[in-house]
Amino acid sequence: MRTVTFTLRLPKPLKEGLEHLSEATERPQAYLLTEALQGYLEAQQWQVQAIRSAVKKADSPKARFIPHEQVLAHIKQFTSKPKRARR
């Protein structure tokens, strides 16, 4: 894969952490940054796609919504502590 040069300003503690990780793993800092950025972009792109898909479904005429109060009542069934019988 073709690479390009990219300049980046980092907070000093982040740069120091990168240097330590690079030494500990015997990997170049550029490799570690590329791996981290690739993972971040994949996660963000997945999230953006999931949001777009959900908005598309919500905008559909067939979309069905449950009132907030009904959702809360349903959740309460599972989060309420059962009442103890008095002796």
N, C-alpha and C positions, 0 to 999 in steps of 0.2 A: 504494500500500500504506500502511496506517495505521501510524504509528510510535508508540513509547512512549519515555519517558525512562528511562535506566538509568545508575546511578552505579557507577563502577569505580575501584578503587585500583590504580595501576600503579607499578612500580619507576621511579625517576627516569630511568635511562638509556633505558628503553623509551618513556617519555613524550617524552623529547628526540628519540629516533629518529623517533617519530611526527610530531613537529613539523617536523623536517627534511624528512621524506618529503612531508608536506603542502605545505610551501613549494615543494619541488622539482617536485612534480606539479601544483601549483595545484589541489589537491583538498581539500575539507574533511576534517578529522580524523575526523569522524563517518562520512563516506563510506568512508575507508580502513579504519576499524575494522569497519564493517558488512561490507565485502567480505572482509576477513580472517576474520572470525567465520563468515561464510557458507561460505567455502571449508573452514574447519576442521570445521564441523558436517557438511558433506556428506561429507568424508573419514571422519570418525569414524562417521557413520551407516552408510556403506557397509561399513566394517570390522565393525561390530557385526552387521550383517545377514549378512555373509559367515561370521562366527563362528557365529551361530545356525544358519545353513544347514548348516555343516560338522558341528556337534554333532548336529543332527537326523539327518544321514546316518550319523554314527558310532553313534548310538543305534538305528538301524534293524537289524532282525534279519538283513537282507541284507548288512550291513557286512562288509567283508573287510579284515583287517589283516595287514601284513607285519611279521615279527619284526625288531626293531632290528638284530640281528646281520646279517641278510640285507640290510638297507638299507645298512649300513656296508660290507659286502663289495661291493655293487654300486657304491657311490660310489668305493671304493678303486680299482676298475678304471679310473676316469677321472682320478684324482688321483695315482696312483702314477707315479713317473718310471720310464721303461723302463730296464732294466739294459743297460749297454754291454758289448759283447763285448770280452774282453781280447785283446790282441795278443801 
